[in-house]
Amino acid sequence: LSFVLAPSIFQIGSSSVLLADPNDPYLDNPNKSYFVDFNAGMHYSNQNAYAGLSMVQLFNSSVKFGNYGFPGKEDPTLNPDLSRSVYAYGGYFFMLNKSINLKLEPMVVLKYNGVDGFRYDLSTTVHLRDMFQAGLSYQRQDDLSFFVGVRLDNLSFRYLFEVPVATDLSSQISHYISHNIQVAINIGQPID
């Protein structure tokens, strides 16, 4: 079981920035603004399962940039991730074939904030020998992702392909396809 409490401190000011338009009313402000908040979370895991709960923007601090801010009089849905958000996630490893170490990992991520409400991600990953993986993920009203990966000791690589999920997919597919290559290093936890 792990717990974390992390501060978020941002300084907004333009005294050390070279501006393209020095007369910009939102950036040409020698006064600095500070934004302070906290994030908290907890994570539980064992050999077969994991779960966690976290909250960002514990104090729901406001961010102000020029005459615009969040929360403010503007449409807050322009950036809902600046509001307090709660995340919960969980997953489980099902052993499908012990002789070749073939596992199935379903996982769910739930997100809620007061601006855009409830969202979720569902994913399933197939693991082979704790080295190879392939799977798919669905983000509610957003996209469908397919991925493959390989893990070599503490280093892992993953290729991810995303397509939008919409009622008229054919008109959007050429504009919003995303390819990702992810590289990660896991310090202190080699493969057994």
Beta strands, then each sheet from edge to edge (+ up, - down):
strand 1: 2-12
strand 2: 33-45
strand 3: 49-56
strand 4: 63-65
strand 5: 68-70
strand 6: 85-92
strand 7: 94-97
strand 8: 102-113
strand 9: 117-128
strand 10: 132-139
strand 11: 143-152
strand 12: 155-164
strand 13: 178-185
sheet 1: 1+ 2- 3+ 6- 8+ 7-
sheet 2: 1+ 2- 3+ 6- 8+ 9- 10+ 11- 12+ 13-
sheet 3: 4+ 5-
end
